C-alpha cells in the first residue's frame, strides 16, 4: 500500500513539520511563562536569519559558527524585546497590577508594535525582496534513500529540534534556572513571594526562547534559500496553531502538533488543490479545540 | 534674533517648502499607484526608481516649459487600498492621468473608479485579459498572458511536447497565465495532464512537484514570478526531477538566476526586455539603473520606465491644453513608441501590440533563442 509516492509525501510532511516545530518550541516556552502571545517571535526568527546572512556575506564562516551568531543575535533581540515591550508593563508591583489581565494583555499590543517596527525597519534597510544567499551555504543537497529524496537540511533540522527539545527538558527539569522558570510560569505571584527574582527569570526565558527562534530562522532560511523581511509571518502562524493544538504550554505537545500539521499539509496536496492545504491544517485546529478544549497534551497541569 | 531651536526648525521648514510651493503652480501632475510596502514592495520600489529615472530625464530635457510631477501613492497590492487611492486621485483636479497599479487584481478594482470619473489609467504590468476591456480609459503596455501563452504553446508543439503539467499562482494573473496557455495548446493537439494553483509566496513546492512527477508530463508550464520561480526550480532540482520547465516573462529577472543558481539552467521563457540588447534606449536605461543597483533591471522596472515615457510623450502631445479627456486621446494615439521593451502601439481596446522574444538560461545568463 505504501508506494514511493506516498512515502515521498510523508517524508516531505515530516520535514515541514520539523520546520514548524523548530519555531514552535521557543514560542511555546515564552507563552508558558508569561501566558501571553509574543507577536514579535516571527521577527526574532527573521532577525536570526538576517544576522546569519550578514555573517555569511561578511566573512563566510563555517555553518556551525553561522548558527551560533544567529543564536546570539536572537538572544540579544529577545533581551531587547523584553526590556522594550514587556517589562514596562510590569513596573507596578502591587498585587492588583500583578494579577491584572489588562496589564498582561497590553503586551500583546506592544509586542505587535515591536514586530511591525522591526519588520518595516528591515524592509527599509534590506528591501523586501529575497536576499541572495551564497548557494554553497544552502542546506538543500539531495540525499536519496531508496525511492525517496530528502536533503541534508532535513537531517540538520531534525538533529537541532531533538537537541533543543532534549536540552530544554533538561534545563527545565534539572537546573535551578529551570526550576524558577517553572515556578514563575505556574504562579508568578507565588514565585515572587518565595523570593524568586521573577524579572530575571522572565528575561532569561526571553533570551532562551528568542535564541531558539533565531536559530530556527537561519536554519529555515538556509533550507529554502529564502531570506526576506516578511519570512517570519507564515511560520509564526503555524507555530501558533501548533502551540494551541498542543495545549498552549506543553512544548512536546507543540512539537507533535507541528509534525501533524506538516504531514496533513503535504498529504492533503495529494487529494486536493494545494491552496486548500492550509484549510486542512486549520481544520485540525478546530477539531482539536472542539474535542480537546485543553489541547492534545494540555490536560496535565504541569506547565512548560 | 537669537537662533533658538524653534526658529531653526521653522527656517528649515520654510526653505524646504518654498521650492515645492513654487513648483506646484503650473506643473502637470500624474498619479502613480503602486505597492511601496508589503509583500510586493520590491516591484513597486523598482517602478518608483524606474519612473524617477524617466521623469528626471524628461524634466531635464526641457521639451515642455513646465515640469511634470508624479505623485506616488502606496497601494500595498491591496484592492481596497487601490480603490481609495483611485478616489483620491480622481478628486484631485490637478491630476490628469494615472499610472499603475502593479497587480491585475488591484488595477481592475481601481479601474472601476477611473472608468466612472473618466481618467486615463496606464498599467505597466496588469496583464489580466479583462483589464483593458473595462473601458476606453484603461491601457497597458505589457503583453497579455493570452499572447505569451500562445507563443509558448506553439514553441512546445514545435519541440514535439505533447503532455504538459500546468502550475500557476492563485491570482487573477495566474489564472489568466494558465488559461492563456491551455487553450492554444489543447487546440494544437496537446494534452494537459495536471493543473495546479498555489498561493503566492508558498515556501515549499515539494508536494506539488512530487504530484506533477506522478503524472509524468513532457514539460511543465509555469505562471509565477521570479521569487516563487526560484523556490520552485530549486526544489525541482533537489527532488531530481528533470522535466523541462517553461515560463512567462514574469519569471524573467536576473535575480532568478542569483537566487536559484544552476537550478535555472535550461529554463525556457518568453520575454519582452533583454538588458543585454545593444540599443541606445536600453543601454542608457540600464546604465542609469546600475548607478544604484548591482544587477541589471528586470522586466518590471523596464515596463514602468516605458509606461512613464509613454505617458510623458502623451503629455507633450496634449500640451498646452491638457485635460483628462485630451490626455486619454493622446495616449490612445501612441504608435510605435520606441521603448526599452520593444515598440509599443495601442489597439482600439488599449492593448499593446508588441513582439515577444524567446529566451533560455544557459551558463547562468539569459540568452535569446532564435
Interface residues (C-beta under 8 A of the other chain):
Chain A: X5 X8 X9 X12 X13 X16 X120 X123 X127 X128 X129 X130 X132 X133 X135 X140 X142 X144 X149 X151 X224 X225 X226 X230 X234 X265 X266 X269 X270 X273 X274 X275 X277 X278
Chain B: X37 X38 X39 X40 X41 X42 X45 X170 X196 X197 X198 X199 X201 X202 X203 X204 X206 X207 X208 X210 X211 X214 X227 X230 X231 X234 X235 X238 X239 X240 X255 X258 X259 X260 X261
